[in-house]
Amino acid sequence: MKYILLTLFTITLLAYSQSSQAQNTEDKLYLKSNFWGNKFYKGDTIYSINGVLKELAVNEQPYNLMLKAKKDNTFAQIFGAAGGLLIGWPLGTALGGGEPKWYLAGIGAAFAAISIPLSINFKKKANQAIKDHYSLITASSKWKHKPTYYMGMSATGLKLRVQF
């Protein structure tokens, strides 16, 4: 009976020590994309890109990557808005009974097509910056040598070996 209790206690202790090293997922930044745009969350709090940049300012490489992502997002929004305007203007003219200039719709479609890869690059760079930020944080806070655990049976009973 005491071996079973000792085994359960050891397993609980090992599980607790591993879970205490993991960071809570509610404390992590993440990017959520939908039809209406991209939003950064940390727990239930919504962050702007500038708020995310303040969070990433402690690590130079993720911060610079997020600056590039911000630039891509700005250009994607400009090209997307211009494309939507240039597509919508001839459509509105046609619905109103006027003579539409369809070449404007073609130019607008080109602008909208340019905004799509820029938006995809923004998402990739932003997610990579957040991932790099947390990997640098966890790498600096972890032990240099992880303990290894070994539990087994010996000639005299149950044995537990922790090696640092």
C-alpha positions in Angstrom: 0.0 0.0 0.0 2.8 2.4 0.8 4.5 1.7 -2.5 1.3 2.7 -4.4 1.0 5.9 -2.3 4.7 6.6 -2.9 4.2 6.0 -6.7 1.2 8.2 -6.9 2.9 11.0 -4.9 6.0 10.8 -7.2 3.9 10.9 -10.3 1.9 13.9 -8.9 5.1 15.7 -8.0 6.6 15.1 -11.5 3.4 16.3 -13.2 3.3 19.4 -11.0 6.9 20.3 -11.6 6.5 20.0 -15.4 3.2 22.0 -15.4 4.7 24.8 -13.3 7.4 25.4 -15.9 4.8 25.9 -18.7 3.4 29.4 -19.2 -0.3 30.0 -18.9 -1.8 30.3 -22.4 -4.1 33.1 -21.2 -1.0 35.2 -20.6 0.2 34.9 -24.2 -0.4 37.2 -27.1 -2.1 35.7 -30.2 -3.4 37.0 -33.5 -7.1 36.3 -34.4 -8.1 36.9 -38.0 -11.6 37.0 -39.4 -13.5 38.7 -42.2 -13.4 42.1 -40.6 -9.7 42.2 -39.9 -7.0 41.1 -37.5 -7.0 41.6 -33.8 -4.3 40.8 -31.2 -5.5 39.3 -27.9 -3.8 38.7 -24.6 -6.3 36.8 -22.5 -9.6 38.8 -23.0 -7.8 42.1 -23.7 -7.6 43.3 -27.2 -4.3 44.9 -28.2 -3.5 47.3 -31.0 -0.4 46.8 -33.1 1.3 49.5 -31.1 0.4 47.8 -27.9 1.9 44.6 -29.2 5.1 46.5 -30.2 5.3 47.7 -26.6 5.1 44.1 -25.4 7.7 42.9 -27.9 10.1 45.8 -27.2 12.1 43.7 -24.7 13.4 41.5 -27.6 15.0 43.2 -30.6 14.5 40.5 -33.2 10.7 40.0 -32.7 10.2 43.7 -32.3 11.9 44.4 -35.7 9.8 41.6 -37.3 6.6 43.1 -35.9 7.6 46.5 -37.4 7.9 44.8 -40.8 4.5 43.2 -40.3 3.0 46.5 -39.3 4.4 48.1 -42.5 2.9 45.2 -44.6 -0.5 45.7 -42.9 -0.5 49.4 -43.6 0.2 48.9 -47.3 -2.4 46.1 -47.5 -5.0 48.3 -46.0 -4.1 51.2 -48.4 -4.2 49.0 -51.5 -7.3 47.2 -50.3 -9.2 50.4 -49.6 -8.1 51.9 -53.0 -9.0 48.8 -54.8 -12.5 48.7 -53.2 -13.1 52.3 -54.1 -12.0 51.8 -57.7 -14.2 48.7 -58.0 -17.2 50.3 -56.3 -17.2 53.5 -58.3 -18.0 52.0 -61.7 -20.5 49.6 -60.1 -22.3 52.5 -58.4 -22.3 54.4 -61.7 -23.7 51.4 -63.5 -26.4 50.9 -60.9 -27.3 54.6 -61.1 -27.8 54.5 -64.9 -24.6 56.3 -66.0 -21.9 55.2 -68.3 -19.3 53.3 -66.1 -15.6 53.4 -66.7 -14.8 49.7 -66.4 -11.0 50.2 -66.6 -11.3 51.7 -63.1 -12.7 48.4 -61.9 -9.8 46.6 -63.5 -7.3 48.9 -61.8 -9.2 48.4 -58.5 -9.1 44.6 -58.9 -5.3 44.8 -59.4 -5.0 46.9 -56.2 -7.1 44.4 -54.3 -5.0 41.6 -55.7 -1.9 43.3 -54.5 -3.3 43.7 -51.0 -3.9 39.9 -50.5 -0.3 38.8 -50.4 0.6 41.8 -48.2 -2.1 40.8 -45.8 -0.8 37.2 -45.8 2.7 38.4 -45.1 1.5 40.5 -42.2 -0.1 37.4 -40.6 2.9 35.3 -41.1 5.4 37.9 -39.8 3.1 38.8 -36.8 2.7 35.2 -35.8 6.4 34.5 -36.2 7.3 37.6 -34.1 5.0 36.5 -31.3 6.4 33.0 -31.5 10.0 34.2 -31.4 9.2 36.5 -28.5 7.9 33.7 -26.3 10.6 31.3 -27.4 13.2 33.8 -26.3 11.4 34.5 -23.0 11.2 30.8 -22.2 14.7 30.1 -23.3 16.1 32.7 -21.0 14.0 31.6 -18.0 14.6 27.8 -18.2 17.3 26.0 -16.4 20.5 25.3 -18.3 20.2 21.6 -17.4 16.9 20.0 -17.3 16.5 17.3 -14.6 15.8 13.8 -15.9 13.6 11.5 -13.9 13.8 7.7 -13.8 11.5 5.6 -11.8 11.7 1.8 -11.7 12.0 -1.3 -9.7 15.1 -2.4 -8.0 16.0 -5.5 -5.9 15.0 -3.7 -2.7 11.8 -2.1 -4.1 10.8 1.1 -5.9 13.5 3.5 -6.9 13.4 7.1 -8.1 16.4 8.8 -9.6 16.5 12.5 -10.4 19.6 13.6 -12.3 20.5 17.3 -12.8 
